Amino acid sequence: MPRFAANLSMLFADRPFLDRFEAAAKAGFSAVEFQFPYEWPAAELADRLDRWQLRAVLHNLPAGDWAAGERGIACHPDRQAEFREGVHRALDYARALGVRQLNCLAGVVPADVTAEVAWSTLVNHVQYAADVLEPHGMTLLLEPINTWDIPGFFLNRSDQTIRLMDEVAAPNVKLQYDLYHAQRMEGELAATLHRLLPRIGHIQLADNPGRHEPGTGEIHFRFLLDWLDRLGYAGWVGCEYRPAYDGPLGTERGLGWLADCGQPNALSTRSGVAGASIRTG
């Protein structure tokens, strides 16, 4: 079964961010990922990782003004200096935290920018980021995101992202394949994983509808996770979902799916903790 990393931006959200490292470790995770670490000093995050013997496997490049609704600036032609500064800031955090892969969010195309200009801008920004990361042995990831959750997001399908990767032609640029976004945009999850596995650097999961934990929706996760084993996927699978139960200990209540996948967690035998189950047929 694949190795799972808890996404601390979405899991254990009933407690302060810095307390989520402890929660992830106590739930049985050995690795974590997060969207944006920049609100906290890198040294403080590194201390939490060390204290709870966790590995950080992924975070995003800075993505503009998230609170104002921006979802990446890599396709924005007027934000080159900001994008490049963000690459170096992300690199500093990655080196401090031991992260080997950084995700680049393309963003929503501005209303006054043509698709052609947005594409050329994205190509140039991705090439710059790949060149900066390459001497450090780091991978840049590109993630297609569904246009129901983020209307107008520029990269929204796997093949579109592969075309961008081919144009950049940098060996350290890989696809971040989020099963939830892919299910909403294109389906064909098993076939796409098989076809694109050599181009995939990281996988994330959430069920559909609702973006909740596996076992709450239509995706047959037990099959897909076994399928990843059969394909020989050796990377991490990031658990980037919103727990279906949003009350206290909501994440813990939904972790039964890990045991159903053959990976009992530290909570699976604790009385009073329920969990979503994965269907097996």
Secondary structure, 3 states (H helix, E strand, C coil): CCEEEEECCCCCCCCCHHHHHHHHHHCCCCEEECCCCCCCCHHHHHHHHHHCCCEEEEEECCCCCHHHCCCCCCCCHHHHHHHHHHHHHHHHHHHHHCCCEEEECCCECCCCCCHHHHHHHHHHHHHHHHHHHHHHCCEEEECCCCCCCCCCECCCCHHHHHHHHHHHCCCCEEEEEEHHHHHHHCCCHHHHHHHHHHHEEEEEECCCCCCCCCCCCCCCHHHHHHHHHHHCCCCEEEECCCCCCCCCCHHHHCCHHHHHCCCCCCCCCCCCCCCCCCCCC
